[in-house]
Amino acid sequence: ETSAFALSSGVTVWNAVIFEIVMTFGLVYTVYATAVDPKKGNLGIIAPIAIGFIVGANILAGGAFDGASMNPAVSFGPAVVSWTWDSHWVYWLGPFVGAGIAALVYEILFINQSHQ
């Protein structure tokens, strides 16, 4: 029995956590830059394609190592169906930390500067 999201051989849980943090950071940062930022101008028009490209790039980069979840809900469903919980916490910790860092970085460095 294996889940759709499992660590490849040779990938430690901490490698996977860092990978999930980096991939989720890239995704959330792209969402902020193209869809959320109030000063984005006409950039909002390309938001769906930019977000789709970063998701695709993350899957290509991380899919072979840990499944490239980037969202706890995406890995939770297959874990329930296969009842495989080995290293499942990786797919919760990584995305939450990555999304939080991206939100803080974008909020502090870019959005707050536009409101001053």
N, CA, C and O atoms as CSV, one atom per row, in Angstrom:
chain,resi,resn,atom,element,x,y,z
A,1,GLU,N,N,0.829,-1.192,0.000
A,1,GLU,CA,C,0.000,0.000,0.000
A,1,GLU,C,C,0.870,1.250,0.000
A,1,GLU,O,O,1.794,1.383,0.802
A,2,THR,N,N,0.565,2.140,-0.892
A,2,THR,CA,C,1.238,3.428,-0.910
A,2,THR,C,C,0.216,4.515,-1.167
A,2,THR,O,O,-0.819,4.291,-1.795
A,3,SER,N,N,0.525,5.674,-0.677
A,3,SER,CA,C,-0.323,6.829,-0.901
A,3,SER,C,C,0.146,7.552,-2.157
A,3,SER,O,O,1.261,7.329,-2.629
A,4,ALA,N,N,-0.692,8.402,-2.686
A,4,ALA,CA,C,-0.297,9.201,-3.851
A,4,ALA,C,C,0.829,10.157,-3.492
A,4,ALA,O,O,1.614,10.550,-4.354
A,5,PHE,N,N,0.907,10.528,-2.233
A,5,PHE,CA,C,1.949,11.425,-1.767
A,5,PHE,C,C,2.823,10.680,-0.768
A,5,PHE,O,O,2.437,10.463,0.381
A,6,ALA,N,N,3.986,10.301,-1.222
A,6,ALA,CA,C,4.927,9.594,-0.365
A,6,ALA,C,C,6.330,10.077,-0.710
A,6,ALA,O,O,6.586,10.536,-1.823
A,7,LEU,N,N,7.216,9.970,0.239
A,7,LEU,CA,C,8.593,10.405,0.014
A,7,LEU,C,C,9.335,9.358,-0.808
A,7,LEU,O,O,9.204,8.157,-0.571
A,8,SER,N,N,10.107,9.823,-1.766
A,8,SER,CA,C,10.937,8.909,-2.552
A,8,SER,C,C,12.054,8.369,-1.682
A,8,SER,O,O,12.390,8.957,-0.653
A,9,SER,N,N,12.626,7.259,-2.091
A,9,SER,CA,C,13.735,6.705,-1.320
A,9,SER,C,C,14.900,7.688,-1.370
A,9,SER,O,O,15.204,8.262,-2.415
A,10,GLY,N,N,15.533,7.865,-0.237
A,10,GLY,CA,C,16.644,8.802,-0.132
A,10,GLY,C,C,16.230,10.212,0.261
A,10,GLY,O,O,17.086,11.046,0.557
A,11,VAL,N,N,14.934,10.489,0.269
A,11,VAL,CA,C,14.435,11.811,0.670
A,11,VAL,C,C,14.016,11.722,2.126
A,11,VAL,O,O,13.113,10.961,2.473
A,12,THR,N,N,14.678,12.507,2.986
A,12,THR,CA,C,14.303,12.502,4.402
A,12,THR,C,C,13.083,13.393,4.609
A,12,THR,O,O,12.723,14.186,3.739
A,13,VAL,N,N,12.460,13.252,5.762
A,13,VAL,CA,C,11.287,14.079,6.045
A,13,VAL,C,C,11.651,15.565,6.078
A,13,VAL,O,O,10.846,16.405,5.675
A,14,TRP,N,N,12.835,15.892,6.546
A,14,TRP,CA,C,13.227,17.303,6.615
A,14,TRP,C,C,13.556,17.855,5.237
A,14,TRP,O,O,13.326,19.038,4.982
A,15,ASN,N,N,14.093,17.020,4.335
A,15,ASN,CA,C,14.248,17.440,2.939
A,15,ASN,C,C,12.883,17.772,2.340
A,15,ASN,O,O,12.719,18.783,1.657
A,16,ALA,N,N,11.920,16.912,2.606
A,16,ALA,CA,C,10.584,17.104,2.066
A,16,ALA,C,C,9.911,18.342,2.662
A,16,ALA,O,O,9.226,19.077,1.950
A,17,VAL,N,N,10.099,18.574,3.950
A,17,VAL,CA,C,9.520,19.773,4.574
A,17,VAL,C,C,10.082,21.027,3.916
A,17,VAL,O,O,9.328,21.940,3.576
A,18,ILE,N,N,11.386,21.080,3.736
A,18,ILE,CA,C,12.010,22.249,3.096
A,18,ILE,C,C,11.511,22.395,1.665
A,18,ILE,O,O,11.219,23.504,1.216
A,19,PHE,N,N,11.414,21.284,0.951
A,19,PHE,CA,C,10.910,21.327,-0.414
A,19,PHE,C,C,9.485,21.876,-0.454
A,19,PHE,O,O,9.172,22.723,-1.291
A,20,GLU,N,N,8.627,21.406,0.435
A,20,GLU,CA,C,7.244,21.889,0.490
A,20,GLU,C,C,7.183,23.374,0.869
A,20,GLU,O,O,6.364,24.121,0.335
A,21,ILE,N,N,8.053,23.794,1.791
A,21,ILE,CA,C,8.095,25.212,2.169
A,21,ILE,C,C,8.455,26.065,0.956
A,21,ILE,O,O,7.797,27.069,0.683
A,22,VAL,N,N,9.487,25.672,0.238
A,22,VAL,CA,C,9.947,26.457,-0.918
A,22,VAL,C,C,8.891,26.477,-2.024
A,22,VAL,O,O,8.611,27.531,-2.596
A,23,MET,N,N,8.309,25.325,-2.324
A,23,MET,CA,C,7.294,25.277,-3.390
A,23,MET,C,C,6.057,26.091,-3.025
A,23,MET,O,O,5.520,26.819,-3.860
A,24,THR,N,N,5.606,25.969,-1.782
A,24,THR,CA,C,4.420,26.714,-1.363
A,24,THR,C,C,4.717,28.203,-1.290
A,24,THR,O,O,3.865,29.024,-1.628
A,25,PHE,N,N,5.928,28.558,-0.850
A,25,PHE,CA,C,6.324,29.968,-0.856
A,25,PHE,C,C,6.209,30.528,-2.273
A,25,PHE,O,O,5.634,31.598,-2.469
A,26,GLY,N,N,6.748,29.818,-3.256
A,26,GLY,CA,C,6.682,30.281,-4.643
A,26,GLY,C,C,5.258,30.444,-5.129
A,26,GLY,O,O,4.937,31.416,-5.812
A,27,LEU,N,N,4.405,29.499,-4.782
A,27,LEU,CA,C,3.012,29.566,-5.206
A,27,LEU,C,C,2.287,30.744,-4.564
A,27,LEU,O,O,1.646,31.529,-5.263
A,28,VAL,N,N,2.379,30.874,-3.262
A,28,VAL,CA,C,1.657,31.948,-2.565
A,28,VAL,C,C,2.213,33.320,-2.947
A,28,VAL,O,O,1.454,34.278,-3.087
A,29,TYR,N,N,3.527,33.417,-3.115
A,29,TYR,CA,C,4.128,34.680,-3.549
A,29,TYR,C,C,3.604,35.073,-4.926
A,29,TYR,O,O,3.319,36.246,-5.171
A,30,THR,N,N,3.477,34.108,-5.819
A,30,THR,CA,C,2.939,34.385,-7.156
A,30,THR,C,C,1.486,34.832,-7.077
A,30,THR,O,O,1.075,35.742,-7.797
A,31,VAL,N,N,0.712,34.202,-6.212
A,31,VAL,CA,C,-0.686,34.607,-6.042
A,31,VAL,C,C,-0.748,36.042,-5.527
A,31,VAL,O,O,-1.522,36.850,-6.040
A,32,TYR,N,N,0.054,36.362,-4.524
A,32,TYR,CA,C,0.079,37.735,-4.019
A,32,TYR,C,C,0.487,38.718,-5.104
A,32,TYR,O,O,-0.147,39.762,-5.258
A,33,ALA,N,N,1.533,38.404,-5.858
A,33,ALA,CA,C,2.072,39.343,-6.841
A,33,ALA,C,C,1.131,39.576,-8.018
A,33,ALA,O,O,1.110,40.670,-8.581
A,34,THR,N,N,0.355,38.565,-8.397
A,34,THR,CA,C,-0.476,38.705,-9.591
A,34,THR,C,C,-1.961,38.913,-9.307
A,34,THR,O,O,-2.660,39.512,-10.125
A,35,ALA,N,N,-2.450,38.442,-8.187
A,35,ALA,CA,C,-3.891,38.491,-7.955
A,35,ALA,C,C,-4.306,39.315,-6.736
A,35,ALA,O,O,-5.427,39.823,-6.699
A,36,VAL,N,N,-3.436,39.458,-5.744
A,36,VAL,CA,C,-3.841,40.086,-4.486
A,36,VAL,C,C,-3.361,41.526,-4.356
A,36,VAL,O,O,-4.092,42.373,-3.842
A,37,ASP,N,N,-2.164,41.816,-4.805
A,37,ASP,CA,C,-1.551,43.135,-4.614
A,37,ASP,C,C,-2.423,44.232,-5.227
A,37,ASP,O,O,-2.743,44.182,-6.414
A,38,PRO,N,N,-2.809,45.233,-4.409
A,38,PRO,CA,C,-3.686,46.281,-4.927
A,38,PRO,C,C,-3.014,47.169,-5.979
A,38,PRO,O,O,-3.719,47.845,-6.728
A,39,LYS,N,N,-1.705,47.194,-6.063
A,39,LYS,CA,C,-1.023,48.042,-7.043
A,39,LYS,C,C,-0.498,47.247,-8.243
A,39,LYS,O,O,0.436,47.685,-8.915
A,40,LYS,N,N,-1.086,46.100,-8.509
A,40,LYS,CA,C,-0.614,45.236,-9.588
A,40,LYS,C,C,-0.901,45.794,-10.968
A,40,LYS,O,O,-0.265,45.371,-11.933
A,41,GLY,N,N,-1.831,46.724,-11.102
A,41,GLY,CA,C,-2.170,47.294,-12.405
A,41,GLY,C,C,-2.827,46.259,-13.297
A,41,GLY,O,O,-3.729,45.539,-12.869
A,42,ASN,N,N,-2.373,46.188,-14.533
A,42,ASN,CA,C,-2.936,45.240,-15.500
A,42,ASN,C,C,-2.383,43.837,-15.350
A,42,ASN,O,O,-2.761,42.940,-16.104
A,43,LEU,N,N,-1.494,43.632,-14.391
A,43,LEU,CA,C,-0.889,42.317,-14.191
A,43,LEU,C,C,-1.916,41.275,-13.770
A,43,LEU,O,O,-1.699,40.079,-13.964
A,44,GLY,N,N,-3.021,41.712,-13.200
A,44,GLY,CA,C,-4.057,40.780,-12.761
A,44,GLY,C,C,-4.648,39.962,-13.891
A,44,GLY,O,O,-5.219,38.895,-13.661
A,45,ILE,N,N,-4.513,40.462,-15.120
A,45,ILE,CA,C,-5.049,39.750,-16.278
A,45,ILE,C,C,-4.320,38.426,-16.483
A,45,ILE,O,O,-4.926,37.444,-16.911
A,46,ILE,N,N,-3.024,38.392,-16.180
A,46,ILE,CA,C,-2.253,37.166,-16.405
A,46,ILE,C,C,-2.144,36.302,-15.149
A,46,ILE,O,O,-1.421,35.306,-15.145
A,47,ALA,N,N,-2.851,36.672,-14.090
A,47,ALA,CA,C,-2.762,35.922,-12.831
A,47,ALA,C,C,-3.040,34.428,-13.007
A,47,ALA,O,O,-2.265,33.615,-12.504
A,48,PRO,N,N,-4.111,34.032,-13.697
A,48,PRO,CA,C,-4.364,32.584,-13.803
A,48,PRO,C,C,-3.242,31.828,-14.510
A,48,PRO,O,O,-2.890,30.722,-14.101
A,49,ILE,N,N,-2.685,32.408,-15.555
A,49,ILE,CA,C,-1.624,31.706,-16.274
A,49,ILE,C,C,-0.343,31.665,-15.456
A,49,ILE,O,O,0.366,30.658,-15.466
A,50,ALA,N,N,-0.036,32.753,-14.743
A,50,ALA,CA,C,1.164,32.759,-13.893
A,50,ALA,C,C,1.047,31.751,-12.760
A,50,ALA,O,O,2.002,31.039,-12.451
A,51,ILE,N,N,-0.115,31.694,-12.147
A,51,ILE,CA,C,-0.345,30.732,-11.056
A,51,ILE,C,C,-0.282,29.301,-11.595
A,51,ILE,O,O,0.292,28.421,-10.954
A,52,GLY,N,N,-0.864,29.074,-12.753
A,52,GLY,CA,C,-0.791,27.753,-13.370
A,52,GLY,C,C,0.634,27.341,-13.707
A,52,GLY,O,O,1.014,26.184,-13.529
A,53,PHE,N,N,1.423,28.304,-14.198
A,53,PHE,CA,C,2.822,28.002,-14.520
A,53,PHE,C,C,3.624,27.651,-13.268
A,53,PHE,O,O,4.433,26.723,-13.299
A,54,ILE,N,N,3.416,28.370,-12.175
A,54,ILE,CA,C,4.201,28.071,-10.965
A,54,ILE,C,C,3.773,26.720,-10.381
A,54,ILE,O,O,4.611,25.986,-9.859
A,55,VAL,N,N,2.500,26.388,-10.460
A,55,VAL,CA,C,2.057,25.068,-9.995
A,55,VAL,C,C,2.701,23.982,-10.856
A,55,VAL,O,O,3.198,22.985,-10.333
A,56,GLY,N,N,2.690,24.175,-12.162
A,56,GLY,CA,C,3.303,23.202,-13.061
A,56,GLY,C,C,4.802,23.061,-12.829
A,56,GLY,O,O,5.332,21.950,-12.815
A,57,ALA,N,N,5.480,24.184,-12.648
A,57,ALA,CA,C,6.916,24.139,-12.387
A,57,ALA,C,C,7.216,23.444,-11.065
A,57,ALA,O,O,8.173,22.676,-10.970
A,58,ASN,N,N,6.408,23.705,-10.052
A,58,ASN,CA,C,6.599,23.038,-8.760
A,58,ASN,C,C,6.391,21.535,-8.869
A,58,ASN,O,O,7.126,20.757,-8.262
A,59,ILE,N,N,5.402,21.130,-9.634
A,59,ILE,CA,C,5.155,19.696,-9.809
A,59,ILE,C,C,6.311,19.045,-10.553
A,59,ILE,O,O,6.741,17.947,-10.198
A,60,LEU,N,N,6.817,19.718,-11.584
A,60,LEU,CA,C,7.966,19.175,-12.315
A,60,LEU,C,C,9.199,19.086,-11.427
A,60,LEU,O,O,9.962,18.124,-11.513
A,61,ALA,N,N,9.395,20.084,-10.575
A,61,ALA,CA,C,10.590,20.108,-9.717
A,61,ALA,C,C,10.473,19.169,-8.526
A,61,ALA,O,O,11.442,18.495,-8.177
A,62,GLY,N,N,9.315,19.113,-7.904
A,62,GLY,CA,C,9.195,18.366,-6.655
A,62,GLY,C,C,8.382,17.101,-6.696
A,62,GLY,O,O,8.377,16.334,-5.733
A,63,GLY,N,N,7.691,16.868,-7.798
A,63,GLY,CA,C,6.820,15.701,-7.873
A,63,GLY,C,C,7.531,14.381,-7.659
A,63,GLY,O,O,6.989,13.476,-7.025
A,64,ALA,N,N,8.739,14.266,-8.182
A,64,ALA,CA,C,9.472,13.002,-8.063
A,64,ALA,C,C,10.024,12.772,-6.662
A,64,ALA,O,O,10.342,11.640,-6.298
A,65,PHE,N,N,10.139,13.840,-5.872
A,65,PHE,CA,C,10.745,13.712,-4.552
A,65,PHE,C,C,9.729,13.490,-3.436
A,65,PHE,O,O,9.900,12.605,-2.597
A,66,ASP,N,N,8.657,14.311,-3.434
A,66,ASP,CA,C,7.666,14.161,-2.358
A,66,ASP,C,C,6.227,14.325,-2.838
A,66,ASP,O,O,5.310,14.375,-2.018
A,67,GLY,N,N,6.016,14.407,-4.123
A,67,GLY,CA,C,4.667,14.531,-4.648
A,67,GLY,C,C,4.240,15.954,-4.925
A,67,GLY,O,O,3.235,16.167,-5.604
A,68,ALA,N,N,4.972,16.940,-4.422
A,68,ALA,CA,C,4.677,18.359,-4.658
A,68,ALA,C,C,3.235,18.704,-4.296
A,68,ALA,O,O,2.467,19.143,-5.152
A,69,SER,N,N,2.871,18.511,-3.054
A,69,SER,CA,C,1.507,18.741,-2.607
A,69,SER,C,C,1.144,20.225,-2.622
A,69,SER,O,O,0.188,20.612,-3.293
A,70,MET,N,N,1.874,21.050,-1.910
A,70,MET,CA,C,1.649,22.497,-1.792
A,70,MET,C,C,0.317,22.859,-1.153
A,70,MET,O,O,-0.021,24.039,-1.064
A,71,ASN,N,N,-0.450,21.862,-0.704
A,71,ASN,CA,C,-1.767,22.100,-0.129
A,71,ASN,C,C,-2.136,20.860,0.694
A,71,ASN,O,O,-2.219,19.760,0.148
A,72,PRO,N,N,-2.354,21.029,1.984
A,72,PRO,CA,C,-2.667,19.858,2.813
A,72,PRO,C,C,-3.886,19.075,2.345
A,72,PRO,O,O,-3.922,17.854,2.491
A,73,ALA,N,N,-4.880,19.749,1.789
A,73,ALA,CA,C,-6.085,19.054,1.335
A,73,ALA,C,C,-5.787,18.106,0.181
A,73,ALA,O,O,-6.428,17.064,0.043
A,74,VAL,N,N,-4.811,18.470,-0.645
A,74,VAL,CA,C,-4.458,17.637,-1.798
A,74,VAL,C,C,-3.859,16.308,-1.354
A,74,VAL,O,O,-4.083,15.284,-1.999
A,75,SER,N,N,-3.110,16.311,-0.275
A,75,SER,CA,C,-2.498,15.067,0.199
A,75,SER,C,C,-3.365,14.345,1.241
A,75,SER,O,O,-3.161,13.160,1.502
A,76,PHE,N,N,-4.320,15.049,1.827
A,76,PHE,CA,C,-5.165,14.432,2.843
A,76,PHE,C,C,-6.133,13.409,2.242
A,76,PHE,O,O,-6.313,12.327,2.801
A,77,GLY,N,N,-6.751,13.740,1.117
A,77,GLY,CA,C,-7.705,12.827,0.483
A,77,GLY,C,C,-7.087,11.476,0.133
A,77,GLY,O,O,-7.621,10.437,0.522
A,78,PRO,N,N,-5.968,11.471,-0.598
A,78,PRO,CA,C,-5.332,10.185,-0.903
A,78,PRO,C,C,-4.866,9.429,0.341
A,78,PRO,O,O,-4.877,8.198,0.359
A,79,ALA,N,N,-4.457,10.163,1.383
A,79,ALA,CA,C,-4.037,9.487,2.622
A,79,ALA,C,C,-5.219,8.795,3.294
A,79,ALA,O,O,-5.070,7.705,3.847
A,80,VAL,N,N,-6.390,9.423,3.248
A,80,VAL,CA,C,-7.584,8.810,3.831
A,80,VAL,C,C,-7.984,7.567,3.046
A,80,VAL,O,O,-8.286,6.526,3.628
A,81,VAL,N,N,-7.983,7.685,1.727
A,81,VAL,CA,C,-8.409,6.562,0.889
A,81,VAL,C,C,-7.464,5.373,1.046
A,81,VAL,O,O,-7.912,4.232,1.153
A,82,SER,N,N,-6.154,5.638,1.059
A,82,SER,CA,C,-5.184,4.534,1.171
A,82,SER,C,C,-4.852,4.196,2.619
A,82,SER,O,O,-4.179,3.202,2.890
A,83,TRP,N,N,-5.318,5.013,3.539
A,83,TRP,CA,C,-5.045,4.875,4.973
A,83,TRP,C,C,-3.543,4.733,5.229
A,83,TRP,O,O,-3.096,3.867,5.982
A,84,THR,N,N,-2.783,5.612,4.576
A,84,THR,CA,C,-1.327,5.650,4.719
A,84,THR,C,C,-0.952,6.989,5.327
A,84,THR,O,O,-1.145,8.036,4.707
A,85,TRP,N,N,-0.417,6.956,6.538
A,85,TRP,CA,C,-0.122,8.185,7.251
A,85,TRP,C,C,1.365,8.383,7.504
A,85,TRP,O,O,1.744,9.254,8.287
A,86,ASP,N,N,2.210,7.597,6.859
A,86,ASP,CA,C,3.650,7.742,7.036
A,86,ASP,C,C,4.093,9.119,6.543
A,86,ASP,O,O,3.854,9.478,5.391
A,87,SER,N,N,4.727,9.871,7.406
A,87,SER,CA,C,5.269,11.204,7.080
A,87,SER,C,C,4.201,12.173,6.570
A,87,SER,O,O,4.517,13.128,5.861
A,88,HIS,N,N,2.959,11.933,6.922
A,88,HIS,CA,C,1.893,12.812,6.429
A,88,HIS,C,C,1.999,14.227,6.991
A,88,HIS,O,O,1.545,15.180,6.359
A,89,TRP,N,N,2.588,14.366,8.156
A,89,TRP,CA,C,2.713,15.688,8.769
A,89,TRP,C,C,3.546,16.637,7.896
A,89,TRP,O,O,3.405,17.856,7.997
A,90,VAL,N,N,4.402,16.088,7.053
A,90,VAL,CA,C,5.221,16.901,6.145
A,90,VAL,C,C,4.327,17.756,5.258
A,90,VAL,O,O,4.641,18.914,4.981
A,91,TYR,N,N,3.210,17.179,4.812
A,91,TYR,CA,C,2.320,17.862,3.881
A,91,TYR,C,C,1.391,18.864,4.570
A,91,TYR,O,O,0.597,19.533,3.909
A,92,TRP,N,N,1.489,18.963,5.862
A,92,TRP,CA,C,0.788,19.997,6.616
A,92,TRP,C,C,1.764,21.082,7.055
A,92,TRP,O,O,1.498,22.271,6.876
A,93,LEU,N,N,2.880,20.678,7.624
A,93,LEU,CA,C,3.845,21.656,8.129
A,93,LEU,C,C,4.448,22.492,7.006
A,93,LEU,O,O,4.471,23.720,7.094
A,94,GLY,N,N,4.931,21.848,5.965
A,94,GLY,CA,C,5.594,22.565,4.868
A,94,GLY,C,C,4.730,23.632,4.227
A,94,GLY,O,O,5.157,24.784,4.151
A,95,PRO,N,N,3.527,23.301,3.760
A,95,PRO,CA,C,2.684,24.317,3.142
A,95,PRO,C,C,2.260,25.448,4.084
A,95,PRO,O,O,2.201,26.606,3.671
A,96,PHE,N,N,1.965,25.122,5.340
A,96,PHE,CA,C,1.577,26.191,6.265
A,96,PHE,C,C,2.724,27.152,6.518
A,96,PHE,O,O,2.524,28.367,6.532
A,97,VAL,N,N,3.918,26.625,6.716
A,97,VAL,CA,C,5.082,27.488,6.955
A,97,VAL,C,C,5.415,28.286,5.696
A,97,VAL,O,O,5.648,29.492,5.772
A,98,GLY,N,N,5.440,27.622,4.542
A,98,GLY,CA,C,5.759,28.310,3.289
A,98,GLY,C,C,4.771,29.409,2.957
A,98,GLY,O,O,5.168,30.499,2.545
A,99,ALA,N,N,3.484,29.132,3.133
A,99,ALA,CA,C,2.461,30.142,2.860
A,99,ALA,C,C,2.557,31.303,3.842
A,99,ALA,O,O,2.401,32.462,3.458
A,100,GLY,N,N,2.813,30.992,5.105
A,100,GLY,CA,C,2.952,32.054,6.106
A,100,GLY,C,C,4.139,32.955,5.826
A,100,GLY,O,O,4.035,34.177,5.941
A,101,ILE,N,N,5.269,32.363,5.460
A,101,ILE,CA,C,6.461,33.170,5.147
A,101,ILE,C,C,6.199,34.037,3.921
A,101,ILE,O,O,6.540,35.220,3.919
A,102,ALA,N,N,5.595,33.462,2.876
A,102,ALA,CA,C,5.310,34.235,1.662
A,102,ALA,C,C,4.361,35.396,1.954
A,102,ALA,O,O,4.562,36.508,1.465
A,103,ALA,N,N,3.335,35.134,2.745
A,103,ALA,CA,C,2.380,36.195,3.073
A,103,ALA,C,C,3.051,37.306,3.871
A,103,ALA,O,O,2.835,38.488,3.602
A,104,LEU,N,N,3.861,36.927,4.846
A,104,LEU,CA,C,4.564,37.945,5.639
A,104,LEU,C,C,5.548,38.744,4.798
A,104,LEU,O,O,5.600,39.970,4.894
A,105,VAL,N,N,6.320,38.058,3.980
A,105,VAL,CA,C,7.305,38.753,3.143
A,105,VAL,C,C,6.608,39.719,2.199
A,105,VAL,O,O,7.013,40.877,2.095
A,106,TYR,N,N,5.588,39.272,1.524
A,106,TYR,CA,C,4.919,40.156,0.558
A,106,TYR,C,C,4.194,41.293,1.263
A,106,TYR,O,O,4.216,42.433,0.799
A,107,GLU,N,N,3.558,40.984,2.374
A,107,GLU,CA,C,2.830,42.020,3.116
A,107,GLU,C,C,3.781,43.086,3.651
A,107,GLU,O,O,3.504,44.281,3.542
A,108,ILE,N,N,4.889,42.659,4.221
A,108,ILE,CA,C,5.830,43.607,4.834
A,108,ILE,C,C,6.635,44.368,3.785
A,108,ILE,O,O,6.804,45.582,3.897
A,109,LEU,N,N,7.132,43.668,2.771
A,109,LEU,CA,C,8.030,44.302,1.812
A,109,LEU,C,C,7.335,45.049,0.684
A,109,LEU,O,O,7.890,46.016,0.163
A,110,PHE,N,N,6.152,44.633,0.296
A,110,PHE,CA,C,5.534,45.243,-0.879
A,110,PHE,C,C,4.212,45.935,-0.603
A,110,PHE,O,O,4.055,47.107,-0.943
A,111,ILE,N,N,3.263,45.246,0.000
A,111,ILE,CA,C,1.931,45.840,0.170
A,111,ILE,C,C,1.964,46.994,1.158
A,111,ILE,O,O,1.358,48.033,0.894
A,112,ASN,N,N,2.646,46.852,2.285
A,112,ASN,CA,C,2.691,47.943,3.262
A,112,ASN,C,C,3.348,49.192,2.704
A,112,ASN,O,O,2.962,50.298,3.083
A,113,GLN,N,N,4.313,49.062,1.831
A,113,GLN,CA,C,4.981,50.230,1.245
A,113,GLN,C,C,4.041,51.021,0.353
A,113,GLN,O,O,4.209,52.232,0.210
A,114,SER,N,N,3.066,50.375,-0.245
A,114,SER,CA,C,2.154,51.076,-1.138
A,114,SER,C,C,1.088,51.854,-0.373
A,114,SER,O,O,0.442,52.731,-0.946
A,115,HIS,N,N,0.892,51.554,0.903
A,115,HIS,CA,C,-0.118,52.250,1.699
A,115,HIS,C,C,0.451,53.394,2.519
A,115,HIS,O,O,-0.277,54.011,3.297
A,116,GLN,N,N,1.723,53.688,2.363
A,116,GLN,CA,C,2.327,54.760,3.169
A,116,GLN,C,C,2.212,56.090,2.488
A,116,GLN,O,O,2.667,57.100,3.025
